[in-house]
Amino acid sequence: MRISARNVLRGKVLEVKKGQTTAHVRLELSSGDVLTAAITNEAVDELGLKAGEQAYAVIKASDVMIGKD
């Protein structure tokens, strides 16, 4: 599969925590950083996401916001 997104990060699924409609998926990158994505429960089921497996975070964003107190 080829995609237009240029930020594809491989990692290991640490946790999949399902809510009522949305799941939070925590992915540990090779750097040790942890990325959390909010995706639908349906997407979790279709992908068969489980802790301990390899997966990818695909990031395609037109805006990145930074805040400071």
C-alpha positions as a Markdown table, in Angstrom:
| # | Residue | x | y | z |
|---|---|---|---|---|
| 1 | Met | 0.0 | 0.0 | 0.0 |
| 2 | Arg | 1.2 | 3.5 | -0.9 |
| 3 | Ile | -0.1 | 6.6 | 1.0 |
| 4 | Ser | 0.5 | 10.3 | 0.7 |
| 5 | Ala | 1.2 | 10.9 | 4.4 |
| 6 | Arg | 4.9 | 11.4 | 5.0 |
| 7 | Asn | 4.9 | 10.8 | 8.8 |
| 8 | Val | 4.6 | 7.0 | 9.3 |
| 9 | Leu | 5.9 | 5.9 | 12.7 |
| 10 | Arg | 6.2 | 2.2 | 13.6 |
| 11 | Gly | 5.8 | 1.0 | 17.1 |
| 12 | Lys | 4.4 | -1.5 | 19.6 |
| 13 | Val | 0.9 | -1.3 | 20.9 |
| 14 | Leu | 1.1 | -0.8 | 24.6 |
| 15 | Glu | -2.6 | -0.5 | 25.4 |
| 16 | Val | -6.0 | -0.4 | 23.7 |
| 17 | Lys | -8.6 | 1.2 | 26.0 |
| 18 | Lys | -12.1 | 1.1 | 24.6 |
| 19 | Gly | -14.7 | 3.7 | 25.6 |
| 20 | Gln | -18.3 | 3.9 | 24.6 |
| 21 | Thr | -17.6 | 4.8 | 21.0 |
| 22 | Thr | -13.9 | 5.8 | 20.9 |
| 23 | Ala | -10.8 | 3.9 | 21.8 |
| 24 | His | -7.4 | 5.3 | 23.0 |
| 25 | Val | -4.5 | 3.3 | 21.5 |
| 26 | Arg | -1.0 | 3.9 | 23.0 |
| 27 | Leu | 1.9 | 3.1 | 20.7 |
| 28 | Glu | 5.5 | 3.0 | 21.9 |
| 29 | Leu | 7.9 | 4.2 | 19.3 |
| 30 | Ser | 11.5 | 2.9 | 19.0 |
| 31 | Ser | 12.7 | 6.1 | 20.7 |
| 32 | Gly | 10.7 | 5.2 | 23.8 |
| 33 | Asp | 8.2 | 8.0 | 23.2 |
| 34 | Val | 4.6 | 7.0 | 23.5 |
| 35 | Leu | 2.0 | 8.3 | 21.1 |
| 36 | Thr | -1.7 | 8.1 | 21.9 |
| 37 | Ala | -4.3 | 8.0 | 19.1 |
| 38 | Ala | -8.1 | 8.2 | 19.5 |
| 39 | Ile | -9.9 | 6.0 | 16.9 |
| 40 | Thr | -13.3 | 4.4 | 16.7 |
| 41 | Asn | -13.9 | 1.1 | 18.4 |
| 42 | Glu | -15.0 | -0.2 | 15.0 |
| 43 | Ala | -11.5 | 0.6 | 13.6 |
| 44 | Val | -9.9 | -1.2 | 16.6 |
| 45 | Asp | -12.0 | -4.3 | 15.8 |
| 46 | Glu | -11.4 | -4.2 | 12.0 |
| 47 | Leu | -7.6 | -3.8 | 12.5 |
| 48 | Gly | -7.5 | -6.4 | 15.3 |
| 49 | Leu | -5.4 | -4.2 | 17.4 |
| 50 | Lys | -4.0 | -5.9 | 20.6 |
| 51 | Ala | -1.3 | -4.9 | 23.1 |
| 52 | Gly | 2.1 | -6.3 | 22.2 |
| 53 | Glu | 1.6 | -6.2 | 18.4 |
| 54 | Gln | 3.4 | -4.0 | 15.9 |
| 55 | Ala | 1.4 | -1.2 | 14.3 |
| 56 | Tyr | 1.9 | 2.2 | 12.6 |
| 57 | Ala | 0.9 | 5.7 | 13.4 |
| 58 | Val | 0.1 | 7.6 | 10.2 |
| 59 | Ile | 0.1 | 11.3 | 10.7 |
| 60 | Lys | -1.3 | 13.7 | 8.1 |
| 61 | Ala | -2.1 | 17.1 | 9.6 |
| 62 | Ser | -2.4 | 20.5 | 8.1 |
| 63 | Asp | -2.0 | 22.2 | 11.5 |
| 64 | Val | 0.0 | 21.6 | 14.6 |
| 65 | Met | -0.8 | 23.6 | 17.7 |
| 66 | Ile | 1.5 | 24.4 | 20.6 |
| 67 | Gly | 0.4 | 26.0 | 23.8 |
| 68 | Lys | 2.1 | 27.5 | 26.8 |
| 69 | Asp | 1.0 | 28.7 | 30.2 |
